[in-house]
Amino acid sequence: MKKKSIEFLSVTHLAGPNMWTYRPVLEALVDIGDLEDCPSNTIPGFYERLSSWLPSLIEHRCSYEERGGFLRRVKEGTWPGHILEHVTLELQNLAGMPGGFGKARETPVRGVYKVIVRAWNETVTRAALQTARDLVMAAMEDRPFDVEEAIAHLRELVDHHCLGPSTGCIVDGADDRDIPAIRLSDGNLVQLGYGARQRRIWTAETDRTSAIAEGISRDKDLTKTLLQACGVPVPEGVLVDSEDEAWEAAEDIGLPVVVKPTDGNHGRGVFTNLLTQDEVKAAYRVAADEGSGVIVENYILGTEHRLLVVGNKMVAAAKGELAWVTGDGHSTIDELIDSQLNTDPRRGRTEKHPLNFVRLDSAARLELKRNGYTEDSVPPAGERVLIQRNGNVAFDCTDEVHPDVAAAVSLAARIVGLDIAGVDLVAEDISQPLEAQGGAIVEVNAGPGLLMHLNPAAGKPRAVGKDIVEHLFPEGDSGRIPVVGITGGQGKTTVARLVSRLLSLSGKYVGLACGDGFYLNRRQVEKGDRAHWDAARRILMNRSVDAAVMENGALAILREGLAYDRCQVGIILKFEAAADLSHYYFDTEDPDQLFKVLRTQVDVVLPQGAAVLNAQEPRLVEMAELCDGEVVYFSQDPLVPALREHLAQGGRAVYVRDGEVVLAEGEQESALTRLDAIPLIGEADFQVGNVLASVAAAWRLGIAQELIRAGVETFTLQPVESQNI
């Protein structure tokens, strides 16, 4: 007996382009039971509870294409699958991820729906989907539901599982350039591009970031020595091994001085403007605990700045501000910090906050002590008390940087050897050359944080992710290799093998994932069916591969999605599925459903690419207008209307006439070879269409006709190892 509930029958992660959208989604098969007879307008109080728990649903336009459209649908009456879709998207949005694409569709079984939602991260979206189900059921059954706690949990999952903002901005910059991205770990290691054209990033480090340079940057004394040798202004300093040595060095250099770890980071253990022996010795003790060594250097008067260098070019700059409180005559300094500094909405613990909460660390306590205060002191009304000198470097000043300063920090990055560097300097006026004001570069850092430039506390955000992508992929470089995808009925494996063979003859190192194995450079690495997402993905991750061929059955598209975002050539052989799709609640009697699955291969063809379609299949001809690139038809019948019309418009086609394979573009024709010269066709006549499709793909990939002819005239379906290649 059914009940009034929402039950998940299955949840499928479609990790690549699919019949619903270009992007990864979760497809949930949902059974709503007897709720099929209970649209939302029949459930007392449901609209009021849902809209009060998630008031931001007002922004969902839905089918009415207007603000409030979805809530209007809820008030008028809609079904749980549709509601589940919108609530899942909104929960993701509230957790810090864009809501994105969503759909809810009936299946042939009454009460069973497919709910599809954009999956920015599979783990987070699965949790959001389950939370949405629980929330909707609570609203229907008039039970309490802690929305804030649920969203807080999802935010924790986002922080734990999703890319950080620095890596994310680079991936977004790549996406804007239509450069594909593959996440290689649960952390921030990401591949941009495919195969031999790929580059890798790890937060703000790249595969161009030298390990030697990174080691140099961690050694602050060595960094300073190298910079000084090349004429870059740096503060005078010396390594010390004890408190007494620290004071001796301070006396030699001249007060005030800075004491800091030689290999610290994030400003920990850094003490500035030290004026007395007690201050220097106390600072030494803290700095020694923070790093493996301590350096004493002269104090440069001015403001801290962080300048970002990418590919020998300064692309962004931020400056710091001192943190002060003002006495009111009755509050302690600790209380003033909380009431005057930490109430600033820009301060917080998350990556959305450009400023950190102010805490009284050892450096701050030293600053207070110098002025005769402790955290429990109550300063007089109106008196300003300095709390923090360093930190707070989050105020954009990119447009103020003097060209000579930009040149100096770029030189500093080159000296250390870093392709991406965060260069710290102190200057009173960043709009003037350093030498004229006694400014100096104090550190050069590998893997710099980008948040201060993406989300400054004040000033203009900078698109530094875009700068990093342009550094890795100069204009005209998409990071792509030729990718060929094949779907549609029987013959896919044969076509995949033959296209791979033709690409190999043209000099490419080819990766092939098809129904009879996994191949690298004509060598069968794995036997068995490898026409699936995982095998194809491994090809795209292989740094040796400079062309990829993937077989994608209709079942694989339904079950996993495509492993690649776009392809150079997409081939559809027939308007049929070679596998039984009924157990995916797929209506095999409805040709429109098969159309939506197979068209996925056409949808992902690049504007510079081509769809290779069987002109004898009317439903495939319909897909031609969906292709962003060119269409190349193939046909055993040279008189089929779609092919003739296509040629009349100047298009390309491959067909058979008088026993010859003919390549045509508009009115120009070229005979490639005779059918009886092709061993594959001699093995079975039904292979003619497979040969034509393969020839069309190779022709569109720019392979010379002589090589195509040699390839088809020598190719057989014998195991690769025994072929004369």
Secondary structure, 3 states (H helix, E strand, C coil): CCCCCCEEEEEEEECCCCCCCCCCEEEEEEECHHHHHCCHHHCCCHHHHHHHHCHHHHHCCHHHCCCCHHHHHHHHCCCHHHHHHHHHHHHHHHCCCCCCCEEEEECCCCCEEEEEEECCCHHHHHHHHHHHHHHHHHHHCCCCCCHHHHHHHHHHHHHHHCCCHHHHHHHHHHHHCCCCEEECCCCCEEEECCHHHCEEEECCEECCCCHHHHHHHHCHHHHHHHHHHCCCCCCCEEEECCHHHHHHHHHHHCCCEEEEECCCCCCCCCEEEECCHHHHHHHHHHHHHHCCCEEEEECCCCEEEEEEEECCEEEEEEECCCEEEECCCCCCHHHHHHHHHCCCCCECCCCCCCECCCCCCHHHHHHHHHCCCCCCCCCCCCCEEEEECCCCCCEECHHHCCHHHHHHHHHHHHHHCCCEEEEEEEECCCCCCHHHHCCEEEEEEECCCCHHHHCCCECCCCCHHHHHHHHHCCCCCCCCCCEEEEECCCCHHHHHHHHHHHHHHCCCCEEEEECCEEEECCEEEEECCCCCHHHHHHHHHCCCCCEEEEECCHHHHHHCCCCCCCEEEEEECCCCCCCCCHHHCCCCCCHHHHHHHHHHHHHCEEEEEEEEEECCCHHHHHHHHHCCCEEEEEECCCCCHHHHHHHHCCCEEEEEECCEEEEEECCEEEEEEEHHHCHHHHHCHHHHHHHHHHHHHHHHCCCCHHHHHHHHHHCCCCCHHHCCC
